[in-house]
Amino acid sequence: MSRRPSDVRGPVLIGSAVGDALGAPTEFMSLPEIRAKYGARGIREFEGFRGLPAGSWTDDTEMTIAVAWALIHSGHRGDDMEDAFGHEYARWYMTHDPRRSPGSTCRRAGQDLARGVPPRLAGVAGSTGCGAVMRVAPVGLFHLFSPTPGSLISAAKISAYPTHDSVEARMGAAVMAMLIEMAAQHWTAEEATRRVQENYGGTAVGQALRKAYDLRNEPDADAAYAQIGEGWDCTSAVAGAWFAFCRSPSSFEETVVSAATTQGDSDSLASMAGAISGAYNGLEAIPERWRNKVEGYNMLSYLSDRLLDRAAAFWDVDDTDYESLGEDL
Ligand SMILES: [Mg+2]
């Protein structure tokens, strides 16, 4: 597979933010309410929500930004990476906007991190919420340059556990980061699904991903999403986003519209689906009307560039040691 890192400047973080902004108004609506308001074509334009203007994003993008900064500031040792995520999640907690509907697990752990609890001890025990997977896209992007697959898996797990202390959250984060990396490298949906099966076919997220792929041609999307789950937990969030991408791999617009037009955690599904589709299709595939209106476009472009610059410099050395740290998680 050819690596084309220059193509991924921008579209992962911007695709994620666009999906988040599109799905935000439907997050707390039931499916009948969504279909009554938006019809069969689904929600296709940004709308304001909870006093925020159209194009605003939610906690998903706030925390995705935190993950990107953690990777930029992280050193080459596992402890450094752990501390970097802990600091960024603490900063997120102390500056987050409640109108963006942050999840209770992230708030609880963020409060502990802000009080100085170490990242290893701050995660909410047993939490399988989607907060660990909806923010992990920068990990996949950062590891486009990594010489070993294990480093991506370890970094994804380290990004998860300061808030979500469960096997499901760590595995969900690892698989979501893999999907971003593979999409950016233009693996097809079939190839990527197969690779996840080969490595993680026995896990809950591996099995859910397979089911999502198998349902991709189901004519009734609402029925398929009902089978996959509502995305409040990390497993169904990854599977729902993957289903949205597999239904229309070459259309960013159809993928995020599908993910946003769902009962459940629509903004997280659409944000994750937007990150995957953005990685696969590139910046130009994101409709201009959304690129022009999404909150923080220039900041997200800047952040994306800095993340990739940092990744290139980081992987230029060969003495990283966080891979072994993640192996026993
Ligand atoms: Mg959200």
Residues whose N, C-alpha, C, O or C-beta is under 5 A from the ligand:
A	BS01	MG	T58 D59 D60 R100 S101 D267 S268
